[in-house]
């Protein structure tokens, strides 16, 4: 059984245990200790004690620990990828890419940790000097989803530690093993007791609810659905708690008539089908200019039909969806689109029997107001909508309360940039199907979130700004 990690020690929870299953087979792969509010409180106890010393540790020393963690993740990349594939179901190539991406957050924030910011200067009126500095916000509660079990944990833990914060982490119950493995690597890297504490649990509300009401917790960083994010923001408002939210998406993928269609299809395969479409940044709706819609559909469909769907152990391109509910929800969206007049043009064969399988699908004749266009699919279905004018496609792309990611493929770069700048999305891929990068500010507009992760701003999310006004006798 895999235990809870609190104050540098592994131990069982008071809530018994729960099973983690392989979504490709439904088989139980591990049992994990089930945390309760008692463990949630003990985790905060440990983080509060550790904060006293950790916030005083020299930035260079914190940076060295983060760098060692990066090196250990690269050393164990294959083992971590296999673990992600087994509990999440994604292909080994996707899982390996996730490990590399995750490790890079520890490398990036190792470099940022030593670039301490601040400011100093005279006030305009004279008579004072202003000294600006930044302090760690304190104990940070981190809540991560199942679709990127390594990346989401790394993207939060690394900047928190770089800033001098201590951490309590609640990983998704579907994929806790990766977070626990990361905890072991942090210990190997030299992590002091209590700086990171990991509490897996089947009851997210009881763990996170305990942290949200604990006055010692000064930061909540959550990645997940908009609905849960709204609940947490309401709770954060009661305490005026520092909050970062990376929430749902509904990313448009725009293809103009002068786009390089070969490149657009290659980008679409990444943006839509990486991880089986189970990503908040996944291309959700394809807006293809009417002049090239047929050719784009044929090219995309041909690529989709070549996808190998099956277990990661078989070397397949796409694995299962995470659970039965995900299959049911995706099936319902597809059925609704077909009932409204859409048609399937291409599909890849998917296994039958055990596992939560769904055939990658391309749809045409999809209306611009179809539910499958207005809802985050979180599955491998690509609905194609046609358009004729730039104003039309920008209006359609922005007609949503979500604004996380978007993609634009166009032959004229200035036109692509004009369209990109007109989109209400926090991240826009221009002639590329991948927007995530540790050096870039990840986050969305509107109901897709609050705050940013990655880049320099990702470190600042875990700090408080203070200025000292110093009396100064001008000469």
C-alpha positions in Angstrom: 0.0 0.0 0.0 1.1 3.6 -0.8 1.1 5.8 2.3 0.5 9.5 3.0 3.6 11.8 3.1 3.6 14.2 6.1 6.5 15.9 7.8 9.1 13.9 5.9 7.6 10.5 6.9 5.3 8.0 5.2 2.3 6.6 7.1 -1.2 5.2 6.7 -4.2 7.5 6.8 -7.1 7.1 9.3 -9.6 6.7 6.5 -8.4 3.2 5.4 -7.4 2.9 1.8 -8.7 3.1 -1.8 -7.8 1.4 -5.1 -6.1 2.9 -8.1 -7.1 1.2 -11.4 -5.6 1.0 -14.9 -8.2 2.6 -17.2 -7.0 0.4 -20.0 -8.0 -2.8 -18.2 -10.0 -1.8 -15.1 -7.5 -3.8 -13.0 -6.4 -2.6 -9.6 -2.8 -1.5 -9.8 -2.3 -0.2 -6.2 -3.9 0.6 -2.9 -3.4 4.0 -1.4 -4.0 5.4 2.0 -7.2 7.5 2.2 -6.5 10.8 3.9 -9.1 12.5 6.1 -9.4 16.0 7.6 -7.2 14.7 10.4 -4.3 14.1 8.0 -5.1 17.4 6.2 -4.6 19.3 9.5 -1.4 17.3 10.3 0.0 18.3 6.9 -0.6 22.0 7.6 0.9 21.5 11.1 4.1 20.2 9.4 4.1 22.8 6.7 3.7 25.6 9.2 6.6 24.4 11.3 8.8 23.9 8.3 8.0 27.4 6.9 9.9 29.1 9.8 13.3 27.7 8.4 12.5 27.1 4.8 11.6 30.7 4.0 15.1 31.7 5.4 17.0 29.2 3.3 19.2 31.0 0.8 17.8 31.2 -2.7 20.8 29.4 -4.1 20.3 26.4 -1.7 16.6 26.2 -2.7 17.7 26.3 -6.3 20.1 23.5 -5.9 17.4 21.3 -4.5 15.1 22.0 -7.4 17.9 21.4 -9.9 18.6 18.0 -8.2 14.9 17.1 -8.5 15.1 17.9 -12.2 18.1 15.6 -12.6 16.4 12.8 -10.7 13.2 13.1 -12.8 15.3 12.8 -16.0 17.2 9.8 -14.5 13.9 8.0 -13.7 12.0 9.3 -16.8 11.1 5.8 -18.1 9.9 4.5 -14.8 7.8 7.7 -14.2 6.4 7.5 -17.7 5.3 3.9 -17.1 3.7 4.9 -13.9 1.7 7.7 -15.5 0.6 5.4 -18.3 -0.6 2.8 -15.9 -2.7 5.0 -13.7 -3.7 7.6 -16.3 -3.9 5.5 -19.4 -2.1 7.8 -21.8 0.4 6.5 -24.3 4.0 6.0 -23.3 5.1 8.6 -25.8 2.7 11.1 -24.2 3.7 10.1 -20.7 7.4 10.4 -21.5 6.8 13.9 -22.9 4.9 14.8 -19.8 7.8 13.7 -17.5 10.3 15.8 -19.5 8.0 18.8 -19.5 7.4 18.3 -15.7 11.1 18.1 -14.9 11.7 21.3 -16.8 9.6 23.2 -14.3 12.1 22.3 -11.6 15.0 23.3 -13.8 13.3 26.6 -14.8 12.4 27.6 -11.2 15.8 26.6 -10.0 17.1 29.3 -12.3 14.4 31.8 -11.3 14.8 31.2 -7.5 18.2 33.0 -7.5 16.9 36.0 -9.5 15.4 37.8 -6.5 13.4 40.8 -7.5 13.0 44.1 -5.8 13.3 47.8 -6.3 14.8 50.9 -4.7 14.6 54.6 -5.4 13.7 58.1 -4.2 10.0 59.1 -4.0 9.0 61.9 -6.4 8.3 64.3 -3.5 11.7 63.7 -1.9 12.4 63.1 1.7 12.0 59.3 1.5 13.5 56.2 -0.2 11.2 53.4 -1.2 12.5 49.8 -0.8 10.4 47.1 -2.5 10.9 43.4 -1.6 9.0 40.1 -1.9 8.2 37.5 0.7 6.9 34.0 0.4 3.1 34.0 0.8 3.3 31.1 3.4 1.7 27.7 3.5 0.4 26.9 0.0 -2.4 24.4 -0.7 -2.1 22.8 -4.1 -4.8 20.7 -5.8 -4.0 18.9 -9.0 -6.0 17.0 -11.6 -5.7 13.5 -13.1 -4.9 14.3 -16.7 -1.3 15.5 -16.1 -0.4 14.0 -12.7 3.3 14.9 -12.9 3.1 18.2 -14.8 0.4 19.8 -12.7 2.2 18.9 -9.5 5.6 20.1 -10.8 4.1 23.3 -12.1 2.9 24.2 -8.7 5.5 22.7 -6.3 8.5 24.1 -8.1 7.6 27.8 -7.9 6.2 27.5 -4.4 9.5 26.0 -3.2 11.5 28.6 -5.2 9.6 31.4 -3.5 10.2 30.0 0.0 6.7 28.6 0.6 5.9 25.2 2.1 3.3 23.0 0.5 0.3 20.7 1.2 -0.7 18.8 -1.9 -3.9 17.0 -2.7 -3.4 14.9 -6.0 -6.4 13.5 -7.9 -7.7 10.2 -6.5 -7.5 8.7 -10.0 -3.7 9.3 -10.3 -2.1 9.7 -6.8 0.9 7.4 -7.5 2.8 9.9 -9.7 2.6 12.6 -7.0 3.8 10.1 -4.3 6.7 9.1 -6.6 7.6 12.8 -7.0 7.6 13.1 -3.2 10.1 10.3 -3.0 12.4 12.1 -5.5 12.1 15.4 -3.6 13.3 13.5 -0.5 16.2 12.0 -2.4 17.0 15.5 -3.6 17.4 16.7 0.0 14.0 18.1 0.8 13.7 19.1 4.5 10.9 17.5 6.5 7.5 19.3 6.3 8.3 21.4 3.3 6.2 19.3 1.0 3.3 17.2 2.3 1.1 14.9 0.1 -2.4 13.8 1.2 -4.2 11.5 -1.3 -7.9 11.0 -0.6 -11.1 9.9 -2.3 -12.8 12.8 -0.6 -11.3 16.0 -2.2 -13.9 18.2 -0.6 -13.0 17.1 3.0 -9.2 17.6 2.4 -9.4 20.9 0.5 -12.3 22.2 2.6 -10.1 21.7 5.7 -7.3 23.7 4.1 -9.6 26.4 2.9 -10.8 27.2 6.4 -7.4 26.9 8.1 -6.0 30.4 8.8 -2.5 29.1 8.5 -3.0 28.3 4.8 -2.3 31.5 2.8 -2.5 30.3 -0.8 -4.7 28.0 -2.8 -3.6 26.9 -6.3 -6.1 24.7 -8.1 -6.2 23.1 -11.5 -9.5 21.5 -12.5 -13.0 22.2 -13.6 -14.5 25.7 -13.7 -17.4 24.5 -11.5 -15.1 23.4 -8.7 -12.9 26.5 -9.2 -16.0 28.7 -8.6 -16.7 26.9 -5.3 -13.1 27.4 -4.2 -13.1 31.1 -5.2 -16.3 31.6 -3.1 -14.6 30.0 -0.1 -11.4 32.0 -0.7 -13.4 35.2 -0.7 -14.5 34.5 2.9 -10.8 34.6 4.0 -9.5 36.9 1.2 -7.2 34.0 0.4 -4.6 34.4 -2.3 -5.9 32.2 -5.1 -4.7 30.9 -8.5 -7.2 29.0 -10.6 -6.4 27.1 -13.9 -9.8 26.0 -15.0 -11.7 24.6 -18.0 -11.2 25.4 -21.7 -13.0 25.4 -25.0 -10.1 26.0 -27.4 -10.8 27.1 -31.0 -8.5 25.8 -33.7 -8.6 28.2 -36.7 -7.4 27.3 -40.2 -7.4 30.0 -42.9 -7.6 29.4 -46.6 -3.9 30.2 -47.1 -2.6 28.0 -44.3 -0.1 25.2 -44.8 -2.5 22.3 -44.5 0.1 19.7 -43.8 1.4 21.8 -40.9 -2.1 22.5 -39.7 -3.1 18.8 -39.7 0.2 18.0 -37.8 -0.7 20.7 -35.3 -4.3 19.5 -35.0 -3.2 16.0 -34.2 -1.1 17.3 -31.3 -3.6 19.9 -30.1 -6.6 17.6 -30.3 -5.5 14.0 -29.7 -2.5 14.3 -27.3 -3.7 12.5 -24.1 -6.8 11.4 -25.9 -8.1 15.0 -26.0 -8.2 15.0 -22.2 -6.5 18.3 -21.7 -7.8 21.8 -20.8 -5.7 23.2 -23.7 -7.0 20.6 -26.2 -8.5 21.9 -29.5 -12.2 21.6 -28.9 -13.7 23.1 -32.0 -12.2 23.4 -35.5 -13.0 26.5 -37.5 -11.8 25.8 -41.1 -12.2 28.2 -44.0 -14.8 27.0 -46.4 -12.4 27.0 -49.3 -10.1 24.4 -47.7 -12.5 22.5 -45.4 -12.9 19.5 -47.6 -9.1 19.1 -48.1 -8.4 19.7 -44.4 -11.0 17.1 -43.4 -9.6 14.5 -45.7 -6.0 15.1 -44.5 -7.0 15.2 -40.8 -9.2 12.1 -41.3 -6.5 10.1 -42.9 -4.2 10.9 -40.0 -6.9 10.0 -37.5 -7.6 6.7 -39.2 -3.9 5.8 -38.7 -4.0 6.3 -35.0 -3.4 3.1 -33.0 -5.8 3.0 -30.0 -5.0 0.7 -27.2 -2.9 0.1 -24.0 0.3 1.9 -23.6 2.1 -1.4 -23.1 1.3 -2.2 -26.7 3.0 0.9 -28.0 -0.3 2.6 -29.1 -0.7 6.3 -29.9 -3.9 6.9 -27.8 -5.0 5.2 -24.7 -8.4 5.0 -23.0 -10.4 7.8 -21.4 -10.0 8.0 -17.7 -13.2 6.3 -16.5 -16.7 5.2 -17.6 -18.2 8.6 -16.9 -15.8 10.2 -19.4 -16.9 7.7 -22.0 -20.6 8.3 -21.3 -20.2 12.1 -21.5 -18.3 12.0 -24.7 -20.8 9.5 -26.3 -23.6 11.8 -25.3 -22.0 14.8 -27.0 -21.3 12.8 -30.1 -24.9 11.5 -30.2 -26.3 15.0 -29.8 -24.2 16.3 -32.7 -25.2 13.5 -35.0 -28.9 14.0 -34.1 -28.5 17.6 -35.0 -27.2 16.8 -38.5 -23.5 16.3 -38.1 -21.8 13.3 -39.8 -18.8 11.2 -39.0 -16.3 11.4 -41.8 -13.4 9.4 -40.2 -12.7 7.2 -37.2 -9.9 5.2 -35.8 -10.7 1.7 -34.7 -10.8 1.3 -30.9 -10.6 -1.9 -28.8 -13.7 -3.5 -27.4 -14.1 -5.1 -24.0 -12.3 -4.1 -20.8 -11.1 -0.5 -20.6 -12.7 2.9 -21.2 -12.2 3.1 -25.0 -13.5 5.7 -27.4 -12.7 5.9 -31.1 -11.0 9.1 -32.3 -13.6 10.8 -34.5 -13.8 13.6 -37.1 -17.1 15.3 -37.6 -18.4 17.5 -40.4 -21.6 19.5 -41.0 -21.4 20.7 -37.4 -23.5 23.8 -36.7 -21.7 26.7 -35.0 -24.1 26.6 -32.0 -24.0 22.8 -31.5 -23.6 21.6 -27.9 -20.4 19.8 -28.9 -19.0 23.1 -30.0 -20.1 25.0 -26.8 -19.0 22.3 -24.3 -15.5 21.2 -23.4 -15.4 17.6 -24.9 -12.4 16.2 -23.0 -12.3 13.3 -25.5 -11.0 12.5 -29.0 -13.7 14.1 -31.1 -12.9 16.8 -33.6 -15.9 18.8 -34.8 -15.3 20.9 -37.9 -17.2 24.2 -38.5 -16.7 26.2 -41.7 -16.4 30.0 -42.0 -15.7 32.7 -44.7 -14.6 36.0 -43.1 -12.1 36.8 -40.4 -14.7 38.8 -38.4 -17.0 35.8 -38.5 -14.5 33.3 -37.2 -13.2 35.7 -34.4 -16.7 36.3 -33.2 -17.5 32.6 -33.2 -14.2 31.7 -31.4 -14.9 34.3 -28.7 -18.5 33.3 -28.2 -17.8 31.4 -25.0 -17.2 32.1 -21.3 -14.0 30.1 -21.6 -10.7 31.6 -22.7 -7.7 29.4 -21.9 -6.1 28.4 -25.2 -6.6 28.9 -29.0 -4.7 28.0 -32.1 -4.4 29.8 -35.5 -2.9 28.4 -38.7 -2.4 31.0 -41.5 0.0 31.5 -44.3 0.1 35.3 -43.7 1.9 35.7 -40.4 0.5 39.3 -39.8 -3.0 38.0 -40.4 -2.4 35.1 -38.0 -1.2 37.6 -35.4 -4.1 39.9 -35.9 -6.5 37.0 -35.4 -4.5 35.8 -32.4 -4.6 39.2 -30.7 -8.4 39.4 -31.3 -9.0 36.1 -29.5 -10.1 36.2 -25.9 -7.7 33.5 -24.8 -4.7 33.5 -22.4 -2.5 31.5 -24.7 -2.6 31.3 -28.5 -0.5 28.9 -30.6 0.4 30.6 -33.9 1.1 27.9 -36.5 1.8 25.4 -33.8 -0.3 22.9 -31.9 1.4 23.2 -28.5 1.3 26.2 -26.2 2.7 24.9 -23.0 6.3 25.9 -21.9 7.8 26.4 -18.5 9.2 29.8 -19.5 5.8 31.1 -20.7 2.9 32.3 -18.5 0.2 29.5 -18.6 -3.3 30.6 -17.8 -6.6 31.8 -19.2 -9.1 34.7 -19.4 -12.8 34.8 -18.4 -14.0 31.7 -16.7 -10.8 29.7 -17.6 -8.9 31.0 -14.6 -7.2 33.5 -12.4 -3.4 34.0 -12.3 -0.6 32.4 -14.3 1.8 29.4 -13.9 5.3 29.2 -15.4 7.6 32.1 -16.4 8.6 34.7 -13.9 5.0 35.4 -13.0 4.6 31.8 -11.8 7.1 32.5 -9.0 5.4 35.8 -8.2 2.1 34.0 -7.6 3.6 32.6 -4.5 4.9 35.9 -3.1 3.6 38.9 -1.3 5.0 42.4 -2.2 6.1 44.7 0.6 7.6 48.1 0.5 9.5 50.0 3.1 9.3 53.8 3.2 12.6 55.0 4.6 13.0 58.6 5.9 15.7 60.3 4.0 17.3 63.6 4.5 17.9 65.1 1.1 21.2 67.0 0.8 
